[in-house]
């Protein structure tokens, strides 16, 4: 299991457009990937689950990947967050 923490810097938080791109990025990997924020967990491969977290600017999230390609998934998703959120 691999994970990382990140503080959201986007003014709108995790809103529809980046959430859709985030889910597409997570779907590239076979590992089980979850996101935790606002005291809730969600499957990072499910758009509505991610949107239901209601993550705003300044919130700290934690992404966890578990599976065959967990290291690659965590690295790619961390880069995604730094570039987009």
PyMOL Python script that loads the backbone (N, CA, C, O; Angstrom):
from pymol import cmd

cmd.read_pdbstr("""\
ATOM      1  N   UNK A   1       0.839  -1.177   0.000  1.00  0.00           N
ATOM      2  CA  UNK A   1       0.000   0.000   0.000  1.00  0.00           C
ATOM      3  C   UNK A   1       0.887   1.243   0.000  1.00  0.00           C
ATOM      4  O   UNK A   1       1.835   1.353   0.777  1.00  0.00           O
ATOM      5  N   UNK A   2       0.553   2.170  -0.889  1.00  0.00           N
ATOM      6  CA  UNK A   2       1.273   3.442  -1.004  1.00  0.00           C
ATOM      7  C   UNK A   2       0.256   4.567  -0.853  1.00  0.00           C
ATOM      8  O   UNK A   2      -0.906   4.422  -1.231  1.00  0.00           O
ATOM      9  N   UNK A   3       0.703   5.681  -0.300  1.00  0.00           N
ATOM     10  CA  UNK A   3      -0.209   6.813  -0.164  1.00  0.00           C
ATOM     11  C   UNK A   3       0.562   8.128  -0.171  1.00  0.00           C
ATOM     12  O   UNK A   3       1.787   8.149  -0.057  1.00  0.00           O
ATOM     13  N   UNK A   4      -0.178   9.217  -0.307  1.00  0.00           N
ATOM     14  CA  UNK A   4       0.384  10.556  -0.173  1.00  0.00           C
ATOM     15  C   UNK A   4      -0.711  11.492   0.313  1.00  0.00           C
ATOM     16  O   UNK A   4      -1.902  11.221   0.162  1.00  0.00           O
ATOM     17  N   UNK A   5      -0.274  12.600   0.902  1.00  0.00           N
ATOM     18  CA  UNK A   5      -1.203  13.639   1.352  1.00  0.00           C
ATOM     19  C   UNK A   5      -0.949  14.884   0.526  1.00  0.00           C
ATOM     20  O   UNK A   5       0.168  15.135   0.073  1.00  0.00           O
ATOM     21  N   UNK A   6      -2.001  15.652   0.341  1.00  0.00           N
ATOM     22  CA  UNK A   6      -1.896  16.871  -0.460  1.00  0.00           C
ATOM     23  C   UNK A   6      -2.926  17.878   0.044  1.00  0.00           C
ATOM     24  O   UNK A   6      -4.035  17.501   0.423  1.00  0.00           O
ATOM     25  N   UNK A   7      -2.561  19.143   0.047  1.00  0.00           N
ATOM     26  CA  UNK A   7      -3.488  20.212   0.419  1.00  0.00           C
ATOM     27  C   UNK A   7      -3.975  20.890  -0.855  1.00  0.00           C
ATOM     28  O   UNK A   7      -3.167  21.360  -1.656  1.00  0.00           O
ATOM     29  N   UNK A   8      -5.272  20.943  -1.043  1.00  0.00           N
ATOM     30  CA  UNK A   8      -5.883  21.490  -2.253  1.00  0.00           C
ATOM     31  C   UNK A   8      -5.632  22.994  -2.328  1.00  0.00           C
ATOM     32  O   UNK A   8      -5.888  23.722  -1.369  1.00  0.00           O
ATOM     33  N   UNK A   9      -5.129  23.455  -3.479  1.00  0.00           N
ATOM     34  CA  UNK A   9      -4.845  24.876  -3.669  1.00  0.00           C
ATOM     35  C   UNK A   9      -5.771  25.534  -4.682  1.00  0.00           C
ATOM     36  O   UNK A   9      -5.808  26.761  -4.767  1.00  0.00           O
ATOM     37  N   UNK A  10      -6.513  24.754  -5.447  1.00  0.00           N
ATOM     38  CA  UNK A  10      -7.447  25.307  -6.432  1.00  0.00           C
ATOM     39  C   UNK A  10      -8.530  26.114  -5.716  1.00  0.00           C
ATOM     40  O   UNK A  10      -9.074  25.666  -4.707  1.00  0.00           O
ATOM     41  N   UNK A  11      -8.841  27.290  -6.232  1.00  0.00           N
ATOM     42  CA  UNK A  11      -9.831  28.181  -5.605  1.00  0.00           C
ATOM     43  C   UNK A  11     -11.192  27.518  -5.415  1.00  0.00           C
ATOM     44  O   UNK A  11     -11.892  27.805  -4.443  1.00  0.00           O
ATOM     45  N   UNK A  12     -11.568  26.636  -6.335  1.00  0.00           N
ATOM     46  CA  UNK A  12     -12.881  25.988  -6.290  1.00  0.00           C
ATOM     47  C   UNK A  12     -12.843  24.602  -5.648  1.00  0.00           C
ATOM     48  O   UNK A  12     -13.872  23.931  -5.564  1.00  0.00           O
ATOM     49  N   UNK A  13     -11.681  24.174  -5.201  1.00  0.00           N
ATOM     50  CA  UNK A  13     -11.569  22.832  -4.633  1.00  0.00           C
ATOM     51  C   UNK A  13     -11.643  21.782  -5.732  1.00  0.00           C
ATOM     52  O   UNK A  13     -11.299  22.057  -6.882  1.00  0.00           O
ATOM     53  N   UNK A  14     -12.089  20.584  -5.383  1.00  0.00           N
ATOM     54  CA  UNK A  14     -12.241  19.523  -6.393  1.00  0.00           C
ATOM     55  C   UNK A  14     -13.637  19.679  -6.985  1.00  0.00           C
ATOM     56  O   UNK A  14     -14.615  19.156  -6.450  1.00  0.00           O
ATOM     57  N   UNK A  15     -13.713  20.407  -8.098  1.00  0.00           N
ATOM     58  CA  UNK A  15     -14.993  20.635  -8.773  1.00  0.00           C
ATOM     59  C   UNK A  15     -15.095  19.733  -9.999  1.00  0.00           C
ATOM     60  O   UNK A  15     -14.197  18.930 -10.254  1.00  0.00           O
ATOM     61  N   UNK A  16     -16.163  19.857 -10.743  1.00  0.00           N
ATOM     62  CA  UNK A  16     -16.517  18.891 -11.794  1.00  0.00           C
ATOM     63  C   UNK A  16     -15.419  18.610 -12.819  1.00  0.00           C
ATOM     64  O   UNK A  16     -15.093  17.449 -13.068  1.00  0.00           O
ATOM     65  N   UNK A  17     -14.851  19.643 -13.410  1.00  0.00           N
ATOM     66  CA  UNK A  17     -13.879  19.421 -14.488  1.00  0.00           C
ATOM     67  C   UNK A  17     -12.639  18.664 -14.009  1.00  0.00           C
ATOM     68  O   UNK A  17     -12.314  17.624 -14.582  1.00  0.00           O
ATOM     69  N   UNK A  18     -11.929  19.148 -12.973  1.00  0.00           N
ATOM     70  CA  UNK A  18     -10.756  18.384 -12.539  1.00  0.00           C
ATOM     71  C   UNK A  18     -11.127  17.034 -11.929  1.00  0.00           C
ATOM     72  O   UNK A  18     -10.340  16.090 -12.003  1.00  0.00           O
ATOM     73  N   UNK A  19     -12.297  16.929 -11.335  1.00  0.00           N
ATOM     74  CA  UNK A  19     -12.714  15.641 -10.777  1.00  0.00           C
ATOM     75  C   UNK A  19     -12.862  14.611 -11.892  1.00  0.00           C
ATOM     76  O   UNK A  19     -12.462  13.459 -11.726  1.00  0.00           O
ATOM     77  N   UNK A  20     -13.428  15.013 -13.015  1.00  0.00           N
ATOM     78  CA  UNK A  20     -13.563  14.107 -14.156  1.00  0.00           C
ATOM     79  C   UNK A  20     -12.215  13.655 -14.681  1.00  0.00           C
ATOM     80  O   UNK A  20     -12.019  12.479 -14.988  1.00  0.00           O
ATOM     81  N   UNK A  21     -11.280  14.602 -14.783  1.00  0.00           N
ATOM     82  CA  UNK A  21      -9.929  14.257 -15.239  1.00  0.00           C
ATOM     83  C   UNK A  21      -9.214  13.372 -14.229  1.00  0.00           C
ATOM     84  O   UNK A  21      -8.466  12.470 -14.605  1.00  0.00           O
ATOM     85  N   UNK A  22      -9.446  13.632 -12.953  1.00  0.00           N
ATOM     86  CA  UNK A  22      -8.831  12.843 -11.888  1.00  0.00           C
ATOM     87  C   UNK A  22      -9.310  11.396 -11.938  1.00  0.00           C
ATOM     88  O   UNK A  22      -8.511  10.470 -11.797  1.00  0.00           O
ATOM     89  N   UNK A  23     -10.602  11.200 -12.135  1.00  0.00           N
ATOM     90  CA  UNK A  23     -11.173   9.853 -12.227  1.00  0.00           C
ATOM     91  C   UNK A  23     -10.606   9.118 -13.446  1.00  0.00           C
ATOM     92  O   UNK A  23     -10.303   7.927 -13.373  1.00  0.00           O
ATOM     93  N   UNK A  24     -10.465   9.836 -14.569  1.00  0.00           N
ATOM     94  CA  UNK A  24      -9.880   9.220 -15.775  1.00  0.00           C
ATOM     95  C   UNK A  24      -8.436   8.792 -15.517  1.00  0.00           C
ATOM     96  O   UNK A  24      -8.013   7.723 -15.957  1.00  0.00           O
ATOM     97  N   UNK A  25      -7.692   9.621 -14.809  1.00  0.00           N
ATOM     98  CA  UNK A  25      -6.295   9.292 -14.483  1.00  0.00           C
ATOM     99  C   UNK A  25      -6.242   8.049 -13.590  1.00  0.00           C
ATOM    100  O   UNK A  25      -5.432   7.152 -13.824  1.00  0.00           O
ATOM    101  N   UNK A  26      -7.089   7.993 -12.584  1.00  0.00           N
ATOM    102  CA  UNK A  26      -7.116   6.846 -11.666  1.00  0.00           C
ATOM    103  C   UNK A  26      -7.523   5.568 -12.387  1.00  0.00           C
ATOM    104  O   UNK A  26      -7.051   4.483 -12.048  1.00  0.00           O
ATOM    105  N   UNK A  27      -8.403   5.693 -13.385  1.00  0.00           N
ATOM    106  CA  UNK A  27      -8.902   4.517 -14.110  1.00  0.00           C
ATOM    107  C   UNK A  27      -7.812   3.829 -14.937  1.00  0.00           C
ATOM    108  O   UNK A  27      -7.996   2.693 -15.375  1.00  0.00           O
ATOM    109  N   UNK A  28      -6.701   4.493 -15.151  1.00  0.00           N
ATOM    110  CA  UNK A  28      -5.593   3.912 -15.919  1.00  0.00           C
ATOM    111  C   UNK A  28      -4.889   2.791 -15.155  1.00  0.00           C
ATOM    112  O   UNK A  28      -4.123   2.024 -15.738  1.00  0.00           O
ATOM    113  N   UNK A  29      -5.149   2.698 -13.854  1.00  0.00           N
ATOM    114  CA  UNK A  29      -4.418   1.756 -13.003  1.00  0.00           C
ATOM    115  C   UNK A  29      -5.332   0.645 -12.501  1.00  0.00           C
ATOM    116  O   UNK A  29      -6.526   0.854 -12.286  1.00  0.00           O
ATOM    117  N   UNK A  30      -4.757  -0.530 -12.318  1.00  0.00           N
ATOM    118  CA  UNK A  30      -5.545  -1.672 -11.831  1.00  0.00           C
ATOM    119  C   UNK A  30      -5.677  -1.681 -10.306  1.00  0.00           C
ATOM    120  O   UNK A  30      -6.548  -2.361  -9.764  1.00  0.00           O
ATOM    121  N   UNK A  31      -4.831  -0.943  -9.627  1.00  0.00           N
ATOM    122  CA  UNK A  31      -4.877  -0.902  -8.159  1.00  0.00           C
ATOM    123  C   UNK A  31      -6.183  -0.291  -7.665  1.00  0.00           C
ATOM    124  O   UNK A  31      -6.826   0.496  -8.359  1.00  0.00           O
ATOM    125  N   UNK A  32      -6.556  -0.678  -6.442  1.00  0.00           N
ATOM    126  CA  UNK A  32      -7.689  -0.040  -5.774  1.00  0.00           C
ATOM    127  C   UNK A  32      -7.174   1.297  -5.250  1.00  0.00           C
ATOM    128  O   UNK A  32      -6.181   1.344  -4.525  1.00  0.00           O
ATOM    129  N   UNK A  33      -7.855   2.384  -5.620  1.00  0.00           N
ATOM    130  CA  UNK A  33      -7.394   3.718  -5.246  1.00  0.00           C
ATOM    131  C   UNK A  33      -8.522   4.438  -4.518  1.00  0.00           C
ATOM    132  O   UNK A  33      -9.644   4.524  -5.017  1.00  0.00           O
ATOM    133  N   UNK A  34      -8.212   4.952  -3.338  1.00  0.00           N
ATOM    134  CA  UNK A  34      -9.212   5.684  -2.565  1.00  0.00           C
ATOM    135  C   UNK A  34      -8.695   7.077  -2.227  1.00  0.00           C
ATOM    136  O   UNK A  34      -7.490   7.323  -2.181  1.00  0.00           O
ATOM    137  N   UNK A  35      -9.636   7.973  -1.994  1.00  0.00           N
ATOM    138  CA  UNK A  35      -9.318   9.333  -1.575  1.00  0.00           C
ATOM    139  C   UNK A  35     -10.069   9.597  -0.277  1.00  0.00           C
ATOM    140  O   UNK A  35     -11.237   9.235  -0.131  1.00  0.00           O
ATOM    141  N   UNK A  36      -9.381  10.230   0.656  1.00  0.00           N
ATOM    142  CA  UNK A  36      -9.991  10.575   1.941  1.00  0.00           C
ATOM    143  C   UNK A  36      -9.909  12.082   2.106  1.00  0.00           C
ATOM    144  O   UNK A  36      -8.861  12.688   1.886  1.00  0.00           O
ATOM    145  N   UNK A  37     -11.024  12.676   2.495  1.00  0.00           N
ATOM    146  CA  UNK A  37     -11.071  14.105   2.750  1.00  0.00           C
ATOM    147  C   UNK A  37     -12.361  14.451   3.465  1.00  0.00           C
ATOM    148  O   UNK A  37     -13.373  13.775   3.280  1.00  0.00           O
ATOM    149  N   UNK A  38     -12.340  15.481   4.271  1.00  0.00           N
ATOM    150  CA  UNK A  38     -13.518  15.889   5.045  1.00  0.00           C
ATOM    151  C   UNK A  38     -14.062  14.753   5.905  1.00  0.00           C
ATOM    152  O   UNK A  38     -15.266  14.678   6.151  1.00  0.00           O
ATOM    153  N   UNK A  39     -13.185  13.878   6.357  1.00  0.00           N
ATOM    154  CA  UNK A  39     -13.601  12.783   7.229  1.00  0.00           C
ATOM    155  C   UNK A  39     -14.321  11.655   6.514  1.00  0.00           C
ATOM    156  O   UNK A  39     -14.898  10.784   7.165  1.00  0.00           O
ATOM    157  N   UNK A  40     -14.299  11.652   5.166  1.00  0.00           N
ATOM    158  CA  UNK A  40     -14.979  10.620   4.389  1.00  0.00           C
ATOM    159  C   UNK A  40     -13.994   9.979   3.417  1.00  0.00           C
ATOM    160  O   UNK A  40     -12.970  10.569   3.071  1.00  0.00           O
ATOM    161  N   UNK A  41     -14.319   8.765   2.984  1.00  0.00           N
ATOM    162  CA  UNK A  41     -13.528   8.055   1.983  1.00  0.00           C
ATOM    163  C   UNK A  41     -14.355   7.858   0.728  1.00  0.00           C
ATOM    164  O   UNK A  41     -15.582   7.778   0.791  1.00  0.00           O
ATOM    165  N   UNK A  42     -13.674   7.778  -0.427  1.00  0.00           N
ATOM    166  CA  UNK A  42     -14.362   7.504  -1.683  1.00  0.00           C
ATOM    167  C   UNK A  42     -13.433   6.752  -2.625  1.00  0.00           C
ATOM    168  O   UNK A  42     -12.211   6.885  -2.556  1.00  0.00           O
ATOM    169  N   UNK A  43     -14.033   5.963  -3.501  1.00  0.00           N
ATOM    170  CA  UNK A  43     -13.316   5.283  -4.566  1.00  0.00           C
ATOM    171  C   UNK A  43     -12.929   6.347  -5.596  1.00  0.00           C
ATOM    172  O   UNK A  43     -13.800   7.026  -6.138  1.00  0.00           O
ATOM    173  N   UNK A  44     -11.656   6.494  -5.865  1.00  0.00           N
ATOM    174  CA  UNK A  44     -11.180   7.547  -6.765  1.00  0.00           C
ATOM    175  C   UNK A  44     -11.531   7.273  -8.224  1.00  0.00           C
ATOM    176  O   UNK A  44     -11.316   8.131  -9.080  1.00  0.00           O
ATOM    177  N   UNK A  45     -12.059   6.109  -8.516  1.00  0.00           N
ATOM    178  CA  UNK A  45     -12.450   5.771  -9.885  1.00  0.00           C
ATOM    179  C   UNK A  45     -13.938   6.036 -10.133  1.00  0.00           C
ATOM    180  O   UNK A  45     -14.452   5.717 -11.205  1.00  0.00           O
ATOM    181  N   UNK A  46     -14.630   6.618  -9.147  1.00  0.00           N
ATOM    182  CA  UNK A  46     -16.067   6.900  -9.272  1.00  0.00           C
ATOM    183  C   UNK A  46     -16.314   8.391  -9.100  1.00  0.00           C
ATOM    184  O   UNK A  46     -16.143   8.937  -8.010  1.00  0.00           O
ATOM    185  N   UNK A  47     -16.715   9.043 -10.182  1.00  0.00           N
ATOM    186  CA  UNK A  47     -16.866  10.495 -10.202  1.00  0.00           C
ATOM    187  C   UNK A  47     -17.830  11.006  -9.128  1.00  0.00           C
ATOM    188  O   UNK A  47     -17.495  11.934  -8.393  1.00  0.00           O
ATOM    189  N   UNK A  48     -19.005  10.419  -9.032  1.00  0.00           N
ATOM    190  CA  UNK A  48     -19.977  10.913  -8.059  1.00  0.00           C
ATOM    191  C   UNK A  48     -19.489  10.732  -6.629  1.00  0.00           C
ATOM    192  O   UNK A  48     -19.789  11.551  -5.760  1.00  0.00           O
ATOM    193  N   UNK A  49     -18.742   9.670  -6.383  1.00  0.00           N
ATOM    194  CA  UNK A  49     -18.192   9.447  -5.045  1.00  0.00           C
ATOM    195  C   UNK A  49     -17.178  10.541  -4.702  1.00  0.00           C
ATOM    196  O   UNK A  49     -17.166  11.052  -3.582  1.00  0.00           O
ATOM    197  N   UNK A  50     -16.339  10.893  -5.659  1.00  0.00           N
ATOM    198  CA  UNK A  50     -15.342  11.941  -5.440  1.00  0.00           C
ATOM    199  C   UNK A  50     -16.026  13.289  -5.222  1.00  0.00           C
ATOM    200  O   UNK A  50     -15.652  14.039  -4.320  1.00  0.00           O
ATOM    201  N   UNK A  51     -17.020  13.594  -6.043  1.00  0.00           N
ATOM    202  CA  UNK A  51     -17.739  14.866  -5.924  1.00  0.00           C
ATOM    203  C   UNK A  51     -18.493  14.959  -4.597  1.00  0.00           C
ATOM    204  O   UNK A  51     -18.639  16.047  -4.041  1.00  0.00           O
ATOM    205  N   UNK A  52     -18.967  13.830  -4.093  1.00  0.00           N
ATOM    206  CA  UNK A  52     -19.751  13.842  -2.852  1.00  0.00           C
ATOM    207  C   UNK A  52     -18.912  14.198  -1.621  1.00  0.00           C
ATOM    208  O   UNK A  52     -19.468  14.513  -0.569  1.00  0.00           O
ATOM    209  N   UNK A  53     -17.594  14.152  -1.739  1.00  0.00           N
ATOM    210  CA  UNK A  53     -16.733  14.509  -0.615  1.00  0.00           C
ATOM    211  C   UNK A  53     -16.780  16.006  -0.321  1.00  0.00           C
ATOM    212  O   UNK A  53     -16.537  16.423   0.811  1.00  0.00           O
ATOM    213  N   UNK A  54     -17.088  16.810  -1.326  1.00  0.00           N
ATOM    214  CA  UNK A  54     -17.178  18.253  -1.123  1.00  0.00           C
ATOM    215  C   UNK A  54     -15.877  18.885  -0.675  1.00  0.00           C
ATOM    216  O   UNK A  54     -15.867  19.694   0.253  1.00  0.00           O
ATOM    217  N   UNK A  55     -14.782  18.527  -1.320  1.00  0.00           N
ATOM    218  CA  UNK A  55     -13.463  19.003  -0.905  1.00  0.00           C
ATOM    219  C   UNK A  55     -13.207  20.410  -1.450  1.00  0.00           C
ATOM    220  O   UNK A  55     -13.268  20.644  -2.657  1.00  0.00           O
ATOM    221  N   UNK A  56     -12.924  21.328  -0.547  1.00  0.00           N
ATOM    222  CA  UNK A  56     -12.721  22.742  -0.879  1.00  0.00           C
ATOM    223  C   UNK A  56     -11.240  23.114  -0.787  1.00  0.00           C
ATOM    224  O   UNK A  56     -10.407  22.319  -0.352  1.00  0.00           O
ATOM    225  N   UNK A  57     -10.940  24.338  -1.207  1.00  0.00           N
ATOM    226  CA  UNK A  57      -9.570  24.855  -1.117  1.00  0.00           C
ATOM    227  C   UNK A  57      -9.091  24.810   0.339  1.00  0.00           C
ATOM    228  O   UNK A  57      -9.832  25.163   1.257  1.00  0.00           O
ATOM    229  N   UNK A  58      -7.859  24.377   0.533  1.00  0.00           N
ATOM    230  CA  UNK A  58      -7.265  24.317   1.861  1.00  0.00           C
ATOM    231  C   UNK A  58      -7.469  22.990   2.569  1.00  0.00           C
ATOM    232  O   UNK A  58      -6.862  22.745   3.612  1.00  0.00           O
ATOM    233  N   UNK A  59      -8.309  22.140   2.021  1.00  0.00           N
ATOM    234  CA  UNK A  59      -8.557  20.826   2.630  1.00  0.00           C
ATOM    235  C   UNK A  59      -7.378  19.895   2.349  1.00  0.00           C
ATOM    236  O   UNK A  59      -6.805  19.910   1.259  1.00  0.00           O
ATOM    237  N   UNK A  60      -7.032  19.095   3.339  1.00  0.00           N
ATOM    238  CA  UNK A  60      -5.977  18.099   3.136  1.00  0.00           C
ATOM    239  C   UNK A  60      -6.649  16.783   2.757  1.00  0.00           C
ATOM    240  O   UNK A  60      -7.583  16.332   3.419  1.00  0.00           O
ATOM    241  N   UNK A  61      -6.157  16.183   1.686  1.00  0.00           N
ATOM    242  CA  UNK A  61      -6.681  14.889   1.251  1.00  0.00           C
ATOM    243  C   UNK A  61      -5.563  13.854   1.369  1.00  0.00           C
ATOM    244  O   UNK A  61      -4.382  14.193   1.442  1.00  0.00           O
ATOM    245  N   UNK A  62      -5.961  12.603   1.385  1.00  0.00           N
ATOM    246  CA  UNK A  62      -4.993  11.511   1.358  1.00  0.00           C
ATOM    247  C   UNK A  62      -5.450  10.519   0.301  1.00  0.00           C
ATOM    248  O   UNK A  62      -6.597  10.072   0.305  1.00  0.00           O
ATOM    249  N   UNK A  63      -4.546  10.184  -0.595  1.00  0.00           N
ATOM    250  CA  UNK A  63      -4.825   9.206  -1.648  1.00  0.00           C
ATOM    251  C   UNK A  63      -4.038   7.946  -1.326  1.00  0.00           C
ATOM    252  O   UNK A  63      -2.844   7.998  -1.033  1.00  0.00           O
ATOM    253  N   UNK A  64      -4.731   6.812  -1.385  1.00  0.00           N
ATOM    254  CA  UNK A  64      -4.109   5.518  -1.098  1.00  0.00           C
ATOM    255  C   UNK A  64      -4.339   4.576  -2.268  1.00  0.00           C
ATOM    256  O   UNK A  64      -5.451   4.477  -2.789  1.00  0.00           O
ATOM    257  N   UNK A  65      -3.284   3.887  -2.677  1.00  0.00           N
ATOM    258  CA  UNK A  65      -3.383   2.892  -3.747  1.00  0.00           C
ATOM    259  C   UNK A  65      -2.874   1.564  -3.212  1.00  0.00           C
ATOM    260  O   UNK A  65      -1.873   1.502  -2.498  1.00  0.00           O
ATOM    261  N   UNK A  66      -3.587   0.500  -3.574  1.00  0.00           N
ATOM    262  CA  UNK A  66      -3.194  -0.837  -3.146  1.00  0.00           C
ATOM    263  C   UNK A  66      -3.394  -1.798  -4.301  1.00  0.00           C
ATOM    264  O   UNK A  66      -4.512  -1.989  -4.781  1.00  0.00           O
ATOM    265  N   UNK A  67      -2.286  -2.408  -4.748  1.00  0.00           N
ATOM    266  CA  UNK A  67      -2.364  -3.354  -5.855  1.00  0.00           C
ATOM    267  C   UNK A  67      -1.049  -3.453  -6.601  1.00  0.00           C
ATOM    268  O   UNK A  67      -0.017  -2.959  -6.146  1.00  0.00           O
ATOM    269  N   UNK A  68      -1.102  -4.100  -7.755  1.00  0.00           N
ATOM    270  CA  UNK A  68       0.099  -4.383  -8.536  1.00  0.00           C
ATOM    271  C   UNK A  68       0.852  -3.146  -8.999  1.00  0.00           C
ATOM    272  O   UNK A  68       2.083  -3.139  -9.027  1.00  0.00           O
ATOM    273  N   UNK A  69       0.118  -2.102  -9.362  1.00  0.00           N
ATOM    274  CA  UNK A  69       0.769  -0.901  -9.885  1.00  0.00           C
ATOM    275  C   UNK A  69       0.614   0.291  -8.937  1.00  0.00           C
ATOM    276  O   UNK A  69       0.513   1.435  -9.381  1.00  0.00           O
ATOM    277  N   UNK A  70       0.597   0.016  -7.638  1.00  0.00           N
ATOM    278  CA  UNK A  70       0.343   1.071  -6.652  1.00  0.00           C
ATOM    279  C   UNK A  70       1.374   2.196  -6.679  1.00  0.00           C
ATOM    280  O   UNK A  70       1.012   3.364  -6.538  1.00  0.00           O
ATOM    281  N   UNK A  71       2.644   1.865  -6.857  1.00  0.00           N
ATOM    282  CA  UNK A  71       3.689   2.895  -6.867  1.00  0.00           C
ATOM    283  C   UNK A  71       3.517   3.835  -8.050  1.00  0.00           C
ATOM    284  O   UNK A  71       3.627   5.053  -7.902  1.00  0.00           O
ATOM    285  N   UNK A  72       3.249   3.277  -9.213  1.00  0.00           N
ATOM    286  CA  UNK A  72       3.038   4.099 -10.409  1.00  0.00           C
ATOM    287  C   UNK A  72       1.778   4.941 -10.263  1.00  0.00           C
ATOM    288  O   UNK A  72       1.759   6.101 -10.672  1.00  0.00           O
ATOM    289  N   UNK A  73       0.736   4.373  -9.687  1.00  0.00           N
ATOM    290  CA  UNK A  73      -0.526   5.090  -9.503  1.00  0.00           C
ATOM    291  C   UNK A  73      -0.336   6.279  -8.579  1.00  0.00           C
ATOM    292  O   UNK A  73      -0.791   7.381  -8.886  1.00  0.00           O
ATOM    293  N   UNK A  74       0.327   6.071  -7.458  1.00  0.00           N
ATOM    294  CA  UNK A  74       0.550   7.152  -6.499  1.00  0.00           C
ATOM    295  C   UNK A  74       1.408   8.250  -7.123  1.00  0.00           C
ATOM    296  O   UNK A  74       1.122   9.434  -6.944  1.00  0.00           O
ATOM    297  N   UNK A  75       2.437   7.876  -7.841  1.00  0.00           N
ATOM    298  CA  UNK A  75       3.306   8.876  -8.477  1.00  0.00           C
ATOM    299  C   UNK A  75       2.529   9.699  -9.498  1.00  0.00           C
ATOM    300  O   UNK A  75       2.643  10.924  -9.516  1.00  0.00           O
ATOM    301  N   UNK A  76       1.751   9.049 -10.340  1.00  0.00           N
ATOM    302  CA  UNK A  76       0.985   9.754 -11.376  1.00  0.00           C
ATOM    303  C   UNK A  76      -0.085  10.647 -10.764  1.00  0.00           C
ATOM    304  O   UNK A  76      -0.283  11.774 -11.218  1.00  0.00           O
ATOM    305  N   UNK A  77      -0.772  10.160  -9.745  1.00  0.00           N
ATOM    306  CA  UNK A  77      -1.834  10.941  -9.134  1.00  0.00           C
ATOM    307  C   UNK A  77      -1.287  12.121  -8.338  1.00  0.00           C
ATOM    308  O   UNK A  77      -1.898  13.190  -8.308  1.00  0.00           O
ATOM    309  N   UNK A  78      -0.149  11.932  -7.701  1.00  0.00           N
ATOM    310  CA  UNK A  78       0.463  13.052  -6.980  1.00  0.00           C
ATOM    311  C   UNK A  78       0.858  14.154  -7.965  1.00  0.00           C
ATOM    312  O   UNK A  78       0.660  15.337  -7.688  1.00  0.00           O
ATOM    313  N   UNK A  79       1.413  13.767  -9.110  1.00  0.00           N
ATOM    314  CA  UNK A  79       1.743  14.746 -10.153  1.00  0.00           C
ATOM    315  C   UNK A  79       0.486  15.455 -10.647  1.00  0.00           C
ATOM    316  O   UNK A  79       0.494  16.665 -10.872  1.00  0.00           O
ATOM    317  N   UNK A  80      -0.609  14.682 -10.816  1.00  0.00           N
ATOM    318  CA  UNK A  80      -1.866  15.269 -11.254  1.00  0.00           C
ATOM    319  C   UNK A  80      -2.349  16.328 -10.281  1.00  0.00           C
ATOM    320  O   UNK A  80      -2.721  17.428 -10.687  1.00  0.00           O
ATOM    321  N   UNK A  81      -2.344  15.997  -8.994  1.00  0.00           N
ATOM    322  CA  UNK A  81      -2.802  16.964  -7.983  1.00  0.00           C
ATOM    323  C   UNK A  81      -1.943  18.213  -8.011  1.00  0.00           C
ATOM    324  O   UNK A  81      -2.471  19.324  -7.972  1.00  0.00           O
ATOM    325  N   UNK A  82      -0.632  18.051  -8.079  1.00  0.00           N
ATOM    326  CA  UNK A  82       0.261  19.213  -8.084  1.00  0.00           C
ATOM    327  C   UNK A  82       0.069  20.091  -9.311  1.00  0.00           C
ATOM    328  O   UNK A  82       0.245  21.307  -9.233  1.00  0.00           O
ATOM    329  N   UNK A  83      -0.285  19.501 -10.431  1.00  0.00           N
ATOM    330  CA  UNK A  83      -0.469  20.253 -11.676  1.00  0.00           C
ATOM    331  C   UNK A  83      -1.857  20.873 -11.807  1.00  0.00           C
ATOM    332  O   UNK A  83      -2.011  21.915 -12.445  1.00  0.00           O
ATOM    333  N   UNK A  84      -2.875  20.238 -11.204  1.00  0.00           N
ATOM    334  CA  UNK A  84      -4.252  20.634 -11.465  1.00  0.00           C
ATOM    335  C   UNK A  84      -5.056  21.106 -10.266  1.00  0.00           C
ATOM    336  O   UNK A  84      -6.039  21.827 -10.435  1.00  0.00           O
ATOM    337  N   UNK A  85      -4.672  20.726  -9.084  1.00  0.00           N
ATOM    338  CA  UNK A  85      -5.479  21.049  -7.915  1.00  0.00           C
ATOM    339  C   UNK A  85      -4.626  21.635  -6.793  1.00  0.00           C
ATOM    340  O   UNK A  85      -5.149  21.965  -5.728  1.00  0.00           O
TER     341      UNK A  85
END
""", "prot")
cmd.dss("prot")
cmd.show_as("cartoon", "prot")
cmd.util.cbc("prot")
cmd.orient("prot")
